[in-house]
Amino acid sequence: MPLTEQRGPAQAPVTLTQQRLHAEAFRRLREVRPELAAAGGESDLAALLAARTRVAERPDVDAVQAVAVVRHFDPAAWIRDAAAFALGLAPDTATAWRHSFTRTVFLAGNPANLLGRYSFDRLAEDGSVGWCGPAPAESSAGLRRLLKLFQSTAAFPVGPPRTVTVPAPTASRGDSGTQRQAPTPGPGAEPLPRGAAPPRPAMPRPGPPRRAGVHRDLYVAASGVPVPEALVHLNHLVVEAALDGLITPGDRLTLRSVPSLTGATAPFVALRVDVDRTRADRLRAFAALTEETPDD
């Protein structure tokens, strides 16, 4: 269960203590699935984790998930493409995905090798990742049988800050939020959700007037976190911030890898919180998005 938490803009910096992390994690559970937010979970970590287990073991009958086929992982590029994918979703699809805690399955593979057998709802410009859904799990069963989960023992890369600009979403298949798509599948192909329609020229998606782009810092706690785990945390933070309007087209996001966010006091507007893998009785902030900040 993603424990990605958000709070309103223009808040004073608050130190990321265990109490703060717990409060934020519980608030997100209450906002997304209030029926699971038992009163005890507000102050009891065990109750909070029990709710998380219930979500994982007994998903709703209408639960949906996205699938990402990953050829290689470039953190800065991932931020850009994940935001664009989320921004391009139809409102009803976005709502269903949020209710499913933006569950995403990451598979290892080359999207280019699958064109003609499967269709994608978004393809990264460099071909590094193809996105499908969100849709019920059975819709992607064939693809998940074909490919293995994305795995790596490498640590999340730490390097100089990198800034990306979030692209504007476009739609090419009705209300599905598709931005790029594979060619029409051939005989025997297994299209993924809404993936059988022939491609059409991309057109800007309708929606409310866009605000001017802003700059935010996006921190990732890298110490002791392997790439697959960091990918999960980074993805939840980015797509949920995009769905909630904290990230919009034209925004400039600077990725900053740091050993840890413990004790950080930056004015964060979104946090990715989960159990500390080294201490099961504690929570840890794995990623965080700041309020608007000046460009470097």
Phi, psi and omega in degrees: 000117177299130177251050181277123187244148181223154177218168187294164181288167174060038177266148176290147178303138179232131180298139182278076176275169176300321179298317179294316181297318180295316181298319181291319179296318180293323181296321179294320176300317181294323181288321185272316182227074185300333181292343179264351186272074178298150184304324183296334183292343181293333181233354186244115181297322180299319179293322178296316180290330177295321177296320178299318180296320179298320179297317184289321186273332182227072179293157177299155178294336179259020180295146178231163177212150172267158175232131177240122175265116191251119174275314172207156187249113172247110188306314182295316178296324179298317179304313181299312186285324178295319178297316180296320178300311182295320181293337182272000183283145172295150184304318181292325177293317179299319180296316179296321180293317178298319179296336176266016178060037177046042179301134179222134176258128182254119181247147178270125179174172178254110181306326182298328180284350183257351181296127185107335173255323180228155175245153183241147177277343171203139173240132175297147182302326181267006178073013184284339181206142172238136184250142176229145175089208359294147183199167176304150187302325183294338180294332182249017184301318181297317179294322180288334173285328183286320188249152176272161175297147177290120182226151177193146175261358181293146176282154177301131185293138176247127182200191179294156179302145177229135182248134176235155176252130182286124181284162176283138178287152174226162180234140179230358178219087175055231184259017187278351179078014182290141180244325170216157187211153176291162173300162180303128182301147178272188181302135178081003181287159179239089182296147173274179187310127177056028186259009185263348182287144178293148182294147175232160180303135181294136178235148179301139177287138175291159178166184181292159178304139181278144173279164177294146179296146178234170177251135175224153171265141177238113183262141174233128177278113191260341187295121176072014183247111178291160185306311182302321180291317178297325179299317179300310182296315181298318182296314179300315182299312186291311185292324180289324175295323177293316180296331182268003177083006176284332175244126180225166180304138181092348177293147176250122184244124180257116178281127179231114178270128180228156179301316185205153174258004180301127179080000181297147182234015178295154179284085182277144174251347177211140179229144169255114185241136176208178180290138176291118185294343178265345180215100187293348181264010182226153174262160180220142172274117182264337179203155183205145177244133183270169168294177178302133179227156177296148173295149178296000000 
